[in-house]
């Protein structure tokens, strides 16, 4: 078993409260019928949540991700995933606490805009 797989297993067992809360909403195809996995190795990277059918990775960040070094590391990770055809969206932990519905809808919009509350369509009162 590789080091990355072992690390992913450790991270699954040591989920943060924010990860647990979001996972409860993503698991078992609860969000738009999409299958998500958690702590998924992609190459030598591990993403918090991943939807293979949408090529979408979701990362939750604590307050430590506002430091310059971490921001550069996050950018490197995003570029690496982008090269693999994977889009990444990030949320701060506080967003999960303060606006879980908004986080879920943003994830759904990124994965499949037609299933989202923000799906494109005529705006009421809009002239055509």
Steps between C-alpha positions, in 0.01 A plus 500: 500500500638839406577783739227719346230233548608450862485876558152519343378226735643685800331821389163322464526377858602844627237712321440848635150592623457713186595211273261270686216748467554548126555128444163423659339715227707358211504128578261244354429721195300742715608803298348492153553125466876560466748254646762658723791335674704648783875531551574380149855452372554654156859444398706605799227738623205431729181702460237530772208403274485388138226443243651303210205545263526880530884505521452716809710515817382681813738630764412630845747746647550606857641835604855374435440522125521879503876500557712579195690168498178301515341713226796424270474129583124509431565665164756230410244234591229669292732526197599134534136391515409731211764329286321172575168649383361546850334820616537595864277713718592613849300603801607620840381290792293793624296490177392145586395625844334824392352416159488125436213536251701755301806271500291205381340704223840633388629141483192389307532796262867417436418132440178540300355851456164363381437338840589813694268762643709739292424318175495738209165595364292808447507746784147596605410828332794475258443629148591265220 
